[in-house]
Amino acid sequence: MKNTSRKILIILAAVLLLALAGCAAGDLKAPAADEGVTPQKVSGTCTLTRSGDTLRVSAHLDLMDGVNLRFALDAYDGKSLAEATYLKAGDDLYAEFAIDPKWEGKVYGSVICEPDSIRAQAKEVTAAYGKRFQNITGDDVIFNAQGNIFVIQSEPLDLG
């Protein structure tokens, strides 16, 4: 329940920011699925664990193989601590990060998949999900001006 409340707050904050930005740029609407296409429902889970001086962000996703993913570590205040990009191949998905001695307090792991992340998505991915990921839907899908974004986040882990 706590994670669901946090997701709702994050989504509401993102929507509010996008709405405020959209006031100057016009109405911001979620991209509509391609005509004749039934949107694919996508979901997943994300966990953050510590082993010694290493943090591991693990994910179980029902996204198709070949999507570019971004694994991220963020501080409780939203500051980005670290990130890494991966190409999804199979179901054993994780990224490991060495703990910086400066990091303290609660941290969160997350996995993000968006139309144009650090690397462009493969043709097979955009053929299935759409150029703006307009053909995906689910509880973990939000949108901005570029299109739909799949985001999952772990429970907090306290580094002390």
N, C-alpha and C positions, 0 to 999 in steps of 0.2 A: 504494500500500500504506500509506503514511504517513497519508493522509487517511482510509482505512478504519479504521486503528488508532485514530485520533483520534475518529472517529464512534463506534466501539465503546466507547471510554472515556467519551465524553459520555453515551451511552445507558446504560451501566452505572451511571454516577454518578447520572443522573436516576432510574433504576429504584431504586437504593439509597435515595436521598432520598425517593422516593415510597413505598417499602416502609416506611421508618422512620416517615413521616407516617401511612401506612396502618395501622400497628400500633394507633394510638389510634382510627382511624376504621373499622376492619374491613378485609377483604381488598380490595385494589385489583386489578381485572381489566380487561383490554382490552375495550372495548365490542364486543359481537357484532354482526355484520352483520344487517341486517333480514332477516326470514324470506323465503326465496325470491329473495333478491338475491345475485348473485355479486359479491363485492367487486372494485372497479376497482383495478388496480395502477397506481400513480403513481410517477414518478421525475423526476429533473432533475439539472442541474449548476449550479454556482455558481463564478464567478471574481471575483477582486479585482485591479484594476489601478490604477496610479498614472499620472497625467498632470499634471506640474507640481505645483500645490497642491490637486489634486482626486483623490479616490478614487472609483472606479466599481465598484459591485457589479452584475455582470451575471448573468442566469439564463436557462437554457433549461429549460422545464418542460412536462410533458405534463398539467398540470392544465387544467381547462376554463376558458374565458374567463368572466369575471364573478366569479371568486373574489377576495376581499380578501387581499392579500399584505403582509407586513411585511419590508422590507429593513433589515438591521442591521449595524452595525460594532461589534466587540467587541475589547477588549484581550486579550492573552494570558492575563491573570489573571482573565478573565471579566467585567471591568468594561464596562458598556455605554457606548459612545462617542457613537453617533448612530443614529437610525432614521427611517424614512419609510414611509408606507403607500401602496399603489397598488392599483388595480383592474386585474386582468389583462385585457388586450385585445390579442390577437395574440401574436407570438413574440419581439418585440424588447423584452425586459424589462431594465431597469437603473435604478439610483438613483445619483446622484452626491452626494458630500459634500465640502465644503471641509475641508481638513486643519487642525485646530486645532494651533497651535504647541506646545501642551502634550502632544500625543500623541507617544509614542515607543515603540520596540520593535516587537514583532510584533503585527499586527492581523489580524482575520478578518472576512470578509464572510459574511453568511448571509441566507437567504430562508426565511420562516416562513409557513405557511398553517394556520390553526386554525379551529375552528368559530365561536368568538366572539372575534375579534381586536379591534382598536380599533373597527371597525365590524362590525355583524352581517352575516353572509353573506346573499346574495340568496336568494330562495325557490327559484330554479332550481338553485342550488348545493346547498342543503340537500335538495332533492328527489332529486338525483343522489347526493350524498355522505352524506346523513343528517344529522340535527340535531347529532349528536356526531361527525360524520365517520366513523361506524362502517362505512361502505360503501367505505372506501379501505384499501389495503394496499400494502406495498412496503418496500424496504430503508431508505428515508428517513422512515418513519412510526414515531413513538413515541406513547405515550399517557400521559394523566394522568387525574385524576378527572373532568375536563370532557369528555374524549373523545380521539380521535386527532389528532395534530399532524404535519404534514409539515414537515421541517426539512432544509435542505441547507446546507453550509458550504464556503467556499473554502479553498484552501491559505493558509498565512500569508504576509503581506507585511510585510517589515521596514522600518519608518520610520526606523530608526537610533536 
